[in-house]
Amino acid sequence: MARATPSGPTPSLPLARAVTPAPTVEEGVSYTPVAKGAPVSSLLLTSAAFGPGGALPGEYSCDGNGGSPPLTWSGVPRGTRALSLVEEDADVSASGNRPFTQWLLYNLPAGVTQLDAGVQPKALLANGAQQGLNSGQTIGYAGACPNHGDPPHHYTFQLYAQNDYLILATGATPDEVHTALNGHVIAQAQLTVTLQR
């Protein structure tokens, strides 16, 4: 397992815990990792494989190769130290009321601006990012797989700009990542697509 330091991930930390707020966040401003509370910014998340509100191509589902789609982002605000990416199926609940998490990456260095298709299911990536457990309890991207005959499912890719690295072990759970993000999100972007089988 690996953990993050101000310079990036290093070996092992057994428990997840949030970092102390960095001075890049304005005094008295509270940031939260939910869409309605994130500050307005120019952060933009796109994919060469689909457009906003479009259909997720089958190759990124359980009927295809199940690999992750390509993603690109721009407009990362000043003060960003790292980024996190959470992809959820809004039409399926996991634990509690949280949507089913399909993919969980955190501590992407701020200079990273894209993820190629087919990110490997490794806990620590070559670009320095860590991957956590999806709701299926595996590391990496879980191909979208709604039940046959269901109405279209909505898959939301959420990108968070953080004011510091999150002190989390690799393989963290969605709850641990959301808890660690609380108070450290300075901008957010999202991209939603649908899939019906």
PyMOL commands that place a pseudoatom at each C-alpha (Angstrom):
pseudoatom trace, name=CA, resn=MET, resi=1, chain=A, elem=C, hetatm=0, pos=[0.000, 0.000, 0.000]
pseudoatom trace, name=CA, resn=ALA, resi=2, chain=A, elem=C, hetatm=0, pos=[1.116, 3.571, -0.577]
pseudoatom trace, name=CA, resn=ARG, resi=3, chain=A, elem=C, hetatm=0, pos=[0.295, 6.950, 0.833]
pseudoatom trace, name=CA, resn=ALA, resi=4, chain=A, elem=C, hetatm=0, pos=[0.669, 10.480, -0.408]
pseudoatom trace, name=CA, resn=THR, resi=5, chain=A, elem=C, hetatm=0, pos=[3.044, 13.145, 0.868]
pseudoatom trace, name=CA, resn=PRO, resi=6, chain=A, elem=C, hetatm=0, pos=[3.410, 16.719, -0.407]
pseudoatom trace, name=CA, resn=SER, resi=7, chain=A, elem=C, hetatm=0, pos=[5.610, 15.312, -3.168]
pseudoatom trace, name=CA, resn=GLY, resi=8, chain=A, elem=C, hetatm=0, pos=[3.298, 12.406, -4.019]
pseudoatom trace, name=CA, resn=PRO, resi=9, chain=A, elem=C, hetatm=0, pos=[2.607, 8.797, -2.985]
pseudoatom trace, name=CA, resn=THR, resi=10, chain=A, elem=C, hetatm=0, pos=[5.147, 6.913, -0.864]
pseudoatom trace, name=CA, resn=PRO, resi=11, chain=A, elem=C, hetatm=0, pos=[4.951, 3.521, 0.849]
pseudoatom trace, name=CA, resn=SER, resi=12, chain=A, elem=C, hetatm=0, pos=[2.383, 2.589, 3.377]
pseudoatom trace, name=CA, resn=LEU, resi=13, chain=A, elem=C, hetatm=0, pos=[-0.169, 4.096, 5.644]
pseudoatom trace, name=CA, resn=PRO, resi=14, chain=A, elem=C, hetatm=0, pos=[-2.651, 1.692, 7.258]
pseudoatom trace, name=CA, resn=LEU, resi=15, chain=A, elem=C, hetatm=0, pos=[-5.558, 4.084, 7.814]
pseudoatom trace, name=CA, resn=ALA, resi=16, chain=A, elem=C, hetatm=0, pos=[-7.130, 6.833, 5.775]
pseudoatom trace, name=CA, resn=ARG, resi=17, chain=A, elem=C, hetatm=0, pos=[-7.257, 10.348, 7.203]
pseudoatom trace, name=CA, resn=ALA, resi=18, chain=A, elem=C, hetatm=0, pos=[-7.730, 13.833, 5.796]
pseudoatom trace, name=CA, resn=VAL, resi=19, chain=A, elem=C, hetatm=0, pos=[-4.893, 16.326, 5.500]
pseudoatom trace, name=CA, resn=THR, resi=20, chain=A, elem=C, hetatm=0, pos=[-4.736, 19.734, 7.183]
pseudoatom trace, name=CA, resn=PRO, resi=21, chain=A, elem=C, hetatm=0, pos=[-6.069, 22.494, 4.896]
pseudoatom trace, name=CA, resn=ALA, resi=22, chain=A, elem=C, hetatm=0, pos=[-3.352, 24.185, 2.865]
pseudoatom trace, name=CA, resn=PRO, resi=23, chain=A, elem=C, hetatm=0, pos=[-2.950, 27.976, 2.879]
pseudoatom trace, name=CA, resn=THR, resi=24, chain=A, elem=C, hetatm=0, pos=[-4.018, 28.180, -0.791]
pseudoatom trace, name=CA, resn=VAL, resi=25, chain=A, elem=C, hetatm=0, pos=[-7.686, 28.046, 0.282]
pseudoatom trace, name=CA, resn=GLU, resi=26, chain=A, elem=C, hetatm=0, pos=[-9.240, 31.401, 1.087]
pseudoatom trace, name=CA, resn=GLU, resi=27, chain=A, elem=C, hetatm=0, pos=[-9.886, 31.983, 4.778]
pseudoatom trace, name=CA, resn=GLY, resi=28, chain=A, elem=C, hetatm=0, pos=[-13.507, 31.458, 5.781]
pseudoatom trace, name=CA, resn=VAL, resi=29, chain=A, elem=C, hetatm=0, pos=[-14.466, 29.625, 2.582]
pseudoatom trace, name=CA, resn=SER, resi=30, chain=A, elem=C, hetatm=0, pos=[-15.801, 26.102, 3.037]
pseudoatom trace, name=CA, resn=TYR, resi=31, chain=A, elem=C, hetatm=0, pos=[-15.436, 23.739, 0.101]
pseudoatom trace, name=CA, resn=THR, resi=32, chain=A, elem=C, hetatm=0, pos=[-17.315, 20.496, -0.253]
pseudoatom trace, name=CA, resn=PRO, resi=33, chain=A, elem=C, hetatm=0, pos=[-17.077, 17.638, -2.776]
pseudoatom trace, name=CA, resn=VAL, resi=34, chain=A, elem=C, hetatm=0, pos=[-20.728, 17.793, -3.799]
pseudoatom trace, name=CA, resn=ALA, resi=35, chain=A, elem=C, hetatm=0, pos=[-21.668, 19.378, -7.106]
pseudoatom trace, name=CA, resn=LYS, resi=36, chain=A, elem=C, hetatm=0, pos=[-23.993, 22.057, -5.731]
pseudoatom trace, name=CA, resn=GLY, resi=37, chain=A, elem=C, hetatm=0, pos=[-21.377, 23.301, -3.248]
pseudoatom trace, name=CA, resn=ALA, resi=38, chain=A, elem=C, hetatm=0, pos=[-18.254, 23.312, -5.429]
pseudoatom trace, name=CA, resn=PRO, resi=39, chain=A, elem=C, hetatm=0, pos=[-16.907, 26.706, -6.437]
pseudoatom trace, name=CA, resn=VAL, resi=40, chain=A, elem=C, hetatm=0, pos=[-17.516, 27.921, -9.959]
pseudoatom trace, name=CA, resn=SER, resi=41, chain=A, elem=C, hetatm=0, pos=[-14.387, 27.540, -12.087]
pseudoatom trace, name=CA, resn=SER, resi=42, chain=A, elem=C, hetatm=0, pos=[-13.191, 26.901, -15.598]
pseudoatom trace, name=CA, resn=LEU, resi=43, chain=A, elem=C, hetatm=0, pos=[-12.392, 23.250, -14.840]
pseudoatom trace, name=CA, resn=LEU, resi=44, chain=A, elem=C, hetatm=0, pos=[-13.683, 21.196, -17.779]
pseudoatom trace, name=CA, resn=LEU, resi=45, chain=A, elem=C, hetatm=0, pos=[-13.823, 17.399, -18.159]
pseudoatom trace, name=CA, resn=THR, resi=46, chain=A, elem=C, hetatm=0, pos=[-14.284, 15.848, -21.622]
pseudoatom trace, name=CA, resn=SER, resi=47, chain=A, elem=C, hetatm=0, pos=[-13.857, 12.557, -23.462]
pseudoatom trace, name=CA, resn=ALA, resi=48, chain=A, elem=C, hetatm=0, pos=[-12.952, 11.783, -27.065]
pseudoatom trace, name=CA, resn=ALA, resi=49, chain=A, elem=C, hetatm=0, pos=[-15.242, 8.731, -26.816]
pseudoatom trace, name=CA, resn=PHE, resi=50, chain=A, elem=C, hetatm=0, pos=[-18.528, 10.512, -25.986]
pseudoatom trace, name=CA, resn=GLY, resi=51, chain=A, elem=C, hetatm=0, pos=[-20.077, 13.906, -25.386]
pseudoatom trace, name=CA, resn=PRO, resi=52, chain=A, elem=C, hetatm=0, pos=[-21.988, 15.275, -22.380]
pseudoatom trace, name=CA, resn=GLY, resi=53, chain=A, elem=C, hetatm=0, pos=[-25.338, 13.529, -22.077]
pseudoatom trace, name=CA, resn=GLY, resi=54, chain=A, elem=C, hetatm=0, pos=[-24.442, 11.100, -24.856]
pseudoatom trace, name=CA, resn=ALA, resi=55, chain=A, elem=C, hetatm=0, pos=[-24.341, 7.324, -24.828]
pseudoatom trace, name=CA, resn=LEU, resi=56, chain=A, elem=C, hetatm=0, pos=[-21.421, 5.420, -23.341]
pseudoatom trace, name=CA, resn=PRO, resi=57, chain=A, elem=C, hetatm=0, pos=[-19.945, 3.266, -26.134]
pseudoatom trace, name=CA, resn=GLY, resi=58, chain=A, elem=C, hetatm=0, pos=[-20.379, -0.460, -25.493]
pseudoatom trace, name=CA, resn=GLU, resi=59, chain=A, elem=C, hetatm=0, pos=[-16.631, -1.080, -25.507]
pseudoatom trace, name=CA, resn=TYR, resi=60, chain=A, elem=C, hetatm=0, pos=[-16.443, 0.624, -22.095]
pseudoatom trace, name=CA, resn=SER, resi=61, chain=A, elem=C, hetatm=0, pos=[-19.187, -1.596, -20.669]
pseudoatom trace, name=CA, resn=CYS, resi=62, chain=A, elem=C, hetatm=0, pos=[-19.236, -5.194, -19.482]
pseudoatom trace, name=CA, resn=ASP, resi=63, chain=A, elem=C, hetatm=0, pos=[-20.325, -6.164, -23.026]
pseudoatom trace, name=CA, resn=GLY, resi=64, chain=A, elem=C, hetatm=0, pos=[-17.087, -4.821, -24.508]
pseudoatom trace, name=CA, resn=ASN, resi=65, chain=A, elem=C, hetatm=0, pos=[-13.545, -4.976, -23.251]
pseudoatom trace, name=CA, resn=GLY, resi=66, chain=A, elem=C, hetatm=0, pos=[-14.657, -3.304, -20.003]
pseudoatom trace, name=CA, resn=GLY, resi=67, chain=A, elem=C, hetatm=0, pos=[-11.743, -0.880, -20.072]
pseudoatom trace, name=CA, resn=SER, resi=68, chain=A, elem=C, hetatm=0, pos=[-11.959, 2.707, -18.913]
pseudoatom trace, name=CA, resn=PRO, resi=69, chain=A, elem=C, hetatm=0, pos=[-12.698, 5.469, -21.442]
pseudoatom trace, name=CA, resn=PRO, resi=70, chain=A, elem=C, hetatm=0, pos=[-10.225, 8.224, -22.357]
pseudoatom trace, name=CA, resn=LEU, resi=71, chain=A, elem=C, hetatm=0, pos=[-10.659, 11.435, -20.366]
pseudoatom trace, name=CA, resn=THR, resi=72, chain=A, elem=C, hetatm=0, pos=[-9.101, 14.883, -20.725]
pseudoatom trace, name=CA, resn=TRP, resi=73, chain=A, elem=C, hetatm=0, pos=[-9.431, 17.980, -18.574]
pseudoatom trace, name=CA, resn=SER, resi=74, chain=A, elem=C, hetatm=0, pos=[-8.405, 21.619, -18.658]
pseudoatom trace, name=CA, resn=GLY, resi=75, chain=A, elem=C, hetatm=0, pos=[-8.833, 24.783, -16.617]
pseudoatom trace, name=CA, resn=VAL, resi=76, chain=A, elem=C, hetatm=0, pos=[-7.260, 23.421, -13.422]
pseudoatom trace, name=CA, resn=PRO, resi=77, chain=A, elem=C, hetatm=0, pos=[-7.360, 26.398, -11.014]
pseudoatom trace, name=CA, resn=ARG, resi=78, chain=A, elem=C, hetatm=0, pos=[-4.408, 27.960, -9.252]
pseudoatom trace, name=CA, resn=GLY, resi=79, chain=A, elem=C, hetatm=0, pos=[-3.749, 26.392, -5.883]
pseudoatom trace, name=CA, resn=THR, resi=80, chain=A, elem=C, hetatm=0, pos=[-4.507, 22.860, -7.102]
pseudoatom trace, name=CA, resn=ARG, resi=81, chain=A, elem=C, hetatm=0, pos=[-2.053, 20.320, -5.674]
pseudoatom trace, name=CA, resn=ALA, resi=82, chain=A, elem=C, hetatm=0, pos=[-3.783, 17.130, -6.832]
pseudoatom trace, name=CA, resn=LEU, resi=83, chain=A, elem=C, hetatm=0, pos=[-6.953, 15.793, -8.465]
pseudoatom trace, name=CA, resn=SER, resi=84, chain=A, elem=C, hetatm=0, pos=[-9.408, 13.000, -7.795]
pseudoatom trace, name=CA, resn=LEU, resi=85, chain=A, elem=C, hetatm=0, pos=[-11.798, 11.256, -10.185]
pseudoatom trace, name=CA, resn=VAL, resi=86, chain=A, elem=C, hetatm=0, pos=[-14.941, 9.443, -9.075]
pseudoatom trace, name=CA, resn=GLU, resi=87, chain=A, elem=C, hetatm=0, pos=[-17.297, 7.712, -11.503]
pseudoatom trace, name=CA, resn=GLU, resi=88, chain=A, elem=C, hetatm=0, pos=[-20.698, 6.583, -10.256]
pseudoatom trace, name=CA, resn=ASP, resi=89, chain=A, elem=C, hetatm=0, pos=[-23.848, 4.911, -11.541]
pseudoatom trace, name=CA, resn=ALA, resi=90, chain=A, elem=C, hetatm=0, pos=[-26.529, 7.280, -10.256]
pseudoatom trace, name=CA, resn=ASP, resi=91, chain=A, elem=C, hetatm=0, pos=[-29.241, 4.646, -10.791]
pseudoatom trace, name=CA, resn=VAL, resi=92, chain=A, elem=C, hetatm=0, pos=[-27.775, 1.951, -8.524]
pseudoatom trace, name=CA, resn=SER, resi=93, chain=A, elem=C, hetatm=0, pos=[-27.218, 2.303, -4.777]
pseudoatom trace, name=CA, resn=ALA, resi=94, chain=A, elem=C, hetatm=0, pos=[-24.254, 0.778, -3.005]
pseudoatom trace, name=CA, resn=SER, resi=95, chain=A, elem=C, hetatm=0, pos=[-23.783, 1.151, 0.757]
pseudoatom trace, name=CA, resn=GLY, resi=96, chain=A, elem=C, hetatm=0, pos=[-26.253, 3.533, 2.361]
pseudoatom trace, name=CA, resn=ASN, resi=97, chain=A, elem=C, hetatm=0, pos=[-27.592, 6.078, -0.105]
pseudoatom trace, name=CA, resn=ARG, resi=98, chain=A, elem=C, hetatm=0, pos=[-24.330, 6.490, -2.031]
pseudoatom trace, name=CA, resn=PRO, resi=99, chain=A, elem=C, hetatm=0, pos=[-24.505, 5.637, -5.749]
pseudoatom trace, name=CA, resn=PHE, resi=100, chain=A, elem=C, hetatm=0, pos=[-22.577, 2.615, -6.995]
pseudoatom trace, name=CA, resn=THR, resi=101, chain=A, elem=C, hetatm=0, pos=[-18.969, 3.686, -7.531]
pseudoatom trace, name=CA, resn=GLN, resi=102, chain=A, elem=C, hetatm=0, pos=[-17.580, 2.361, -10.822]
pseudoatom trace, name=CA, resn=TRP, resi=103, chain=A, elem=C, hetatm=0, pos=[-14.129, 3.957, -10.601]
pseudoatom trace, name=CA, resn=LEU, resi=104, chain=A, elem=C, hetatm=0, pos=[-12.074, 5.764, -7.989]
pseudoatom trace, name=CA, resn=LEU, resi=105, chain=A, elem=C, hetatm=0, pos=[-8.768, 7.569, -8.531]
pseudoatom trace, name=CA, resn=TYR, resi=106, chain=A, elem=C, hetatm=0, pos=[-7.164, 10.061, -6.183]
pseudoatom trace, name=CA, resn=ASN, resi=107, chain=A, elem=C, hetatm=0, pos=[-3.946, 12.042, -5.763]
pseudoatom trace, name=CA, resn=LEU, resi=108, chain=A, elem=C, hetatm=0, pos=[-3.465, 12.550, -9.485]
pseudoatom trace, name=CA, resn=PRO, resi=109, chain=A, elem=C, hetatm=0, pos=[-0.655, 15.140, -9.659]
pseudoatom trace, name=CA, resn=ALA, resi=110, chain=A, elem=C, hetatm=0, pos=[-1.974, 18.560, -10.706]
pseudoatom trace, name=CA, resn=GLY, resi=111, chain=A, elem=C, hetatm=0, pos=[0.114, 18.504, -13.895]
pseudoatom trace, name=CA, resn=VAL, resi=112, chain=A, elem=C, hetatm=0, pos=[-1.672, 15.419, -15.247]
pseudoatom trace, name=CA, resn=THR, resi=113, chain=A, elem=C, hetatm=0, pos=[-4.271, 16.480, -17.824]
pseudoatom trace, name=CA, resn=GLN, resi=114, chain=A, elem=C, hetatm=0, pos=[-5.573, 13.206, -19.238]
pseudoatom trace, name=CA, resn=LEU, resi=115, chain=A, elem=C, hetatm=0, pos=[-6.129, 9.509, -18.761]
pseudoatom trace, name=CA, resn=ASP, resi=116, chain=A, elem=C, hetatm=0, pos=[-5.770, 7.256, -21.789]
pseudoatom trace, name=CA, resn=ALA, resi=117, chain=A, elem=C, hetatm=0, pos=[-8.337, 4.536, -22.443]
pseudoatom trace, name=CA, resn=GLY, resi=118, chain=A, elem=C, hetatm=0, pos=[-7.789, 1.271, -20.616]
pseudoatom trace, name=CA, resn=VAL, resi=119, chain=A, elem=C, hetatm=0, pos=[-6.200, 2.421, -17.351]
pseudoatom trace, name=CA, resn=GLN, resi=120, chain=A, elem=C, hetatm=0, pos=[-4.742, -0.683, -15.730]
pseudoatom trace, name=CA, resn=PRO, resi=121, chain=A, elem=C, hetatm=0, pos=[-6.354, -1.986, -12.509]
pseudoatom trace, name=CA, resn=LYS, resi=122, chain=A, elem=C, hetatm=0, pos=[-3.283, -1.204, -10.387]
pseudoatom trace, name=CA, resn=ALA, resi=123, chain=A, elem=C, hetatm=0, pos=[-3.362, 0.425, -6.958]
pseudoatom trace, name=CA, resn=LEU, resi=124, chain=A, elem=C, hetatm=0, pos=[-0.550, 2.842, -7.884]
pseudoatom trace, name=CA, resn=LEU, resi=125, chain=A, elem=C, hetatm=0, pos=[-0.286, 4.180, -11.448]
pseudoatom trace, name=CA, resn=ALA, resi=126, chain=A, elem=C, hetatm=0, pos=[2.839, 5.302, -13.281]
pseudoatom trace, name=CA, resn=ASN, resi=127, chain=A, elem=C, hetatm=0, pos=[1.588, 8.920, -13.285]
pseudoatom trace, name=CA, resn=GLY, resi=128, chain=A, elem=C, hetatm=0, pos=[1.536, 8.895, -9.465]
pseudoatom trace, name=CA, resn=ALA, resi=129, chain=A, elem=C, hetatm=0, pos=[-2.220, 8.484, -9.006]
pseudoatom trace, name=CA, resn=GLN, resi=130, chain=A, elem=C, hetatm=0, pos=[-3.685, 5.998, -6.572]
pseudoatom trace, name=CA, resn=GLN, resi=131, chain=A, elem=C, hetatm=0, pos=[-6.732, 3.861, -7.332]
pseudoatom trace, name=CA, resn=GLY, resi=132, chain=A, elem=C, hetatm=0, pos=[-9.283, 2.844, -4.766]
pseudoatom trace, name=CA, resn=LEU, resi=133, chain=A, elem=C, hetatm=0, pos=[-11.898, 0.156, -4.450]
pseudoatom trace, name=CA, resn=ASN, resi=134, chain=A, elem=C, hetatm=0, pos=[-15.011, 0.444, -6.569]
pseudoatom trace, name=CA, resn=SER, resi=135, chain=A, elem=C, hetatm=0, pos=[-18.328, -0.701, -5.082]
pseudoatom trace, name=CA, resn=GLY, resi=136, chain=A, elem=C, hetatm=0, pos=[-17.638, -4.185, -6.436]
pseudoatom trace, name=CA, resn=GLN, resi=137, chain=A, elem=C, hetatm=0, pos=[-14.628, -4.277, -4.101]
pseudoatom trace, name=CA, resn=THR, resi=138, chain=A, elem=C, hetatm=0, pos=[-12.028, -4.401, -6.868]
pseudoatom trace, name=CA, resn=ILE, resi=139, chain=A, elem=C, hetatm=0, pos=[-9.291, -1.935, -7.808]
pseudoatom trace, name=CA, resn=GLY, resi=140, chain=A, elem=C, hetatm=0, pos=[-9.773, 0.093, -10.971]
pseudoatom trace, name=CA, resn=TYR, resi=141, chain=A, elem=C, hetatm=0, pos=[-12.554, 0.746, -13.457]
pseudoatom trace, name=CA, resn=ALA, resi=142, chain=A, elem=C, hetatm=0, pos=[-15.597, -1.534, -13.336]
pseudoatom trace, name=CA, resn=GLY, resi=143, chain=A, elem=C, hetatm=0, pos=[-17.223, -1.595, -16.769]
pseudoatom trace, name=CA, resn=ALA, resi=144, chain=A, elem=C, hetatm=0, pos=[-20.749, -0.215, -16.763]
pseudoatom trace, name=CA, resn=CYS, resi=145, chain=A, elem=C, hetatm=0, pos=[-23.203, -3.094, -16.620]
pseudoatom trace, name=CA, resn=PRO, resi=146, chain=A, elem=C, hetatm=0, pos=[-26.881, -2.191, -16.120]
pseudoatom trace, name=CA, resn=ASN, resi=147, chain=A, elem=C, hetatm=0, pos=[-29.379, -5.026, -16.178]
pseudoatom trace, name=CA, resn=HIS, resi=148, chain=A, elem=C, hetatm=0, pos=[-30.842, -5.885, -19.576]
pseudoatom trace, name=CA, resn=GLY, resi=149, chain=A, elem=C, hetatm=0, pos=[-34.159, -4.098, -20.024]
pseudoatom trace, name=CA, resn=ASP, resi=150, chain=A, elem=C, hetatm=0, pos=[-33.469, -1.410, -17.402]
pseudoatom trace, name=CA, resn=PRO, resi=151, chain=A, elem=C, hetatm=0, pos=[-34.147, 2.196, -18.344]
pseudoatom trace, name=CA, resn=PRO, resi=152, chain=A, elem=C, hetatm=0, pos=[-30.943, 4.027, -19.277]
pseudoatom trace, name=CA, resn=HIS, resi=153, chain=A, elem=C, hetatm=0, pos=[-28.471, 4.305, -16.412]
pseudoatom trace, name=CA, resn=HIS, resi=154, chain=A, elem=C, hetatm=0, pos=[-26.654, 7.599, -15.830]
pseudoatom trace, name=CA, resn=TYR, resi=155, chain=A, elem=C, hetatm=0, pos=[-22.893, 7.427, -15.300]
pseudoatom trace, name=CA, resn=THR, resi=156, chain=A, elem=C, hetatm=0, pos=[-21.262, 10.537, -13.885]
pseudoatom trace, name=CA, resn=PHE, resi=157, chain=A, elem=C, hetatm=0, pos=[-17.521, 11.164, -14.051]
pseudoatom trace, name=CA, resn=GLN, resi=158, chain=A, elem=C, hetatm=0, pos=[-16.646, 13.728, -11.368]
pseudoatom trace, name=CA, resn=LEU, resi=159, chain=A, elem=C, hetatm=0, pos=[-13.268, 15.459, -11.295]
pseudoatom trace, name=CA, resn=TYR, resi=160, chain=A, elem=C, hetatm=0, pos=[-12.193, 17.270, -8.123]
pseudoatom trace, name=CA, resn=ALA, resi=161, chain=A, elem=C, hetatm=0, pos=[-9.340, 19.780, -7.856]
pseudoatom trace, name=CA, resn=GLN, resi=162, chain=A, elem=C, hetatm=0, pos=[-7.807, 19.543, -4.372]
pseudoatom trace, name=CA, resn=ASN, resi=163, chain=A, elem=C, hetatm=0, pos=[-5.791, 22.060, -2.377]
pseudoatom trace, name=CA, resn=ASP, resi=164, chain=A, elem=C, hetatm=0, pos=[-3.500, 19.268, -1.138]
pseudoatom trace, name=CA, resn=TYR, resi=165, chain=A, elem=C, hetatm=0, pos=[-2.799, 15.575, -1.471]
pseudoatom trace, name=CA, resn=LEU, resi=166, chain=A, elem=C, hetatm=0, pos=[-5.133, 13.266, 0.450]
pseudoatom trace, name=CA, resn=ILE, resi=167, chain=A, elem=C, hetatm=0, pos=[-3.413, 11.143, 3.086]
pseudoatom trace, name=CA, resn=LEU, resi=168, chain=A, elem=C, hetatm=0, pos=[-4.978, 7.853, 2.060]
pseudoatom trace, name=CA, resn=ALA, resi=169, chain=A, elem=C, hetatm=0, pos=[-3.701, 4.341, 1.588]
pseudoatom trace, name=CA, resn=THR, resi=170, chain=A, elem=C, hetatm=0, pos=[-3.996, 2.856, -1.870]
pseudoatom trace, name=CA, resn=GLY, resi=171, chain=A, elem=C, hetatm=0, pos=[-7.144, 0.814, -2.216]
pseudoatom trace, name=CA, resn=ALA, resi=172, chain=A, elem=C, hetatm=0, pos=[-9.236, 3.282, -0.184]
pseudoatom trace, name=CA, resn=THR, resi=173, chain=A, elem=C, hetatm=0, pos=[-13.014, 2.936, -0.214]
pseudoatom trace, name=CA, resn=PRO, resi=174, chain=A, elem=C, hetatm=0, pos=[-15.428, 5.471, -1.749]
pseudoatom trace, name=CA, resn=ASP, resi=175, chain=A, elem=C, hetatm=0, pos=[-16.469, 6.599, 1.739]
pseudoatom trace, name=CA, resn=GLU, resi=176, chain=A, elem=C, hetatm=0, pos=[-12.843, 7.171, 2.745]
pseudoatom trace, name=CA, resn=VAL, resi=177, chain=A, elem=C, hetatm=0, pos=[-12.140, 9.229, -0.368]
pseudoatom trace, name=CA, resn=HIS, resi=178, chain=A, elem=C, hetatm=0, pos=[-15.286, 11.356, -0.008]
pseudoatom trace, name=CA, resn=THR, resi=179, chain=A, elem=C, hetatm=0, pos=[-14.495, 11.958, 3.663]
pseudoatom trace, name=CA, resn=ALA, resi=180, chain=A, elem=C, hetatm=0, pos=[-10.892, 12.936, 2.883]
pseudoatom trace, name=CA, resn=LEU, resi=181, chain=A, elem=C, hetatm=0, pos=[-12.037, 15.281, 0.091]
pseudoatom trace, name=CA, resn=ASN, resi=182, chain=A, elem=C, hetatm=0, pos=[-14.312, 17.188, 2.438]
pseudoatom trace, name=CA, resn=GLY, resi=183, chain=A, elem=C, hetatm=0, pos=[-12.883, 20.672, 2.919]
pseudoatom trace, name=CA, resn=HIS, resi=184, chain=A, elem=C, hetatm=0, pos=[-10.210, 20.252, 0.240]
pseudoatom trace, name=CA, resn=VAL, resi=185, chain=A, elem=C, hetatm=0, pos=[-12.148, 20.707, -3.022]
pseudoatom trace, name=CA, resn=ILE, resi=186, chain=A, elem=C, hetatm=0, pos=[-11.439, 24.011, -4.756]
pseudoatom trace, name=CA, resn=ALA, resi=187, chain=A, elem=C, hetatm=0, pos=[-13.156, 23.185, -8.056]
pseudoatom trace, name=CA, resn=GLN, resi=188, chain=A, elem=C, hetatm=0, pos=[-15.231, 20.426, -9.619]
pseudoatom trace, name=CA, resn=ALA, resi=189, chain=A, elem=C, hetatm=0, pos=[-16.231, 19.314, -13.111]
pseudoatom trace, name=CA, resn=GLN, resi=190, chain=A, elem=C, hetatm=0, pos=[-18.474, 16.489, -14.210]
pseudoatom trace, name=CA, resn=LEU, resi=191, chain=A, elem=C, hetatm=0, pos=[-19.409, 14.598, -17.322]
pseudoatom trace, name=CA, resn=THR, resi=192, chain=A, elem=C, hetatm=0, pos=[-22.552, 12.432, -17.454]
pseudoatom trace, name=CA, resn=VAL, resi=193, chain=A, elem=C, hetatm=0, pos=[-23.348, 9.746, -20.020]
pseudoatom trace, name=CA, resn=THR, resi=194, chain=A, elem=C, hetatm=0, pos=[-25.999, 7.045, -20.291]
pseudoatom trace, name=CA, resn=LEU, resi=195, chain=A, elem=C, hetatm=0, pos=[-26.050, 3.341, -21.084]
pseudoatom trace, name=CA, resn=GLN, resi=196, chain=A, elem=C, hetatm=0, pos=[-28.922, 0.967, -21.788]
pseudoatom trace, name=CA, resn=ARG, resi=197, chain=A, elem=C, hetatm=0, pos=[-28.550, -2.754, -22.536]
for i in range(1, 197): cmd.bond("trace and resi %d" % i, "trace and resi %d" % (i + 1))
show_as sticks, trace
zoom trace
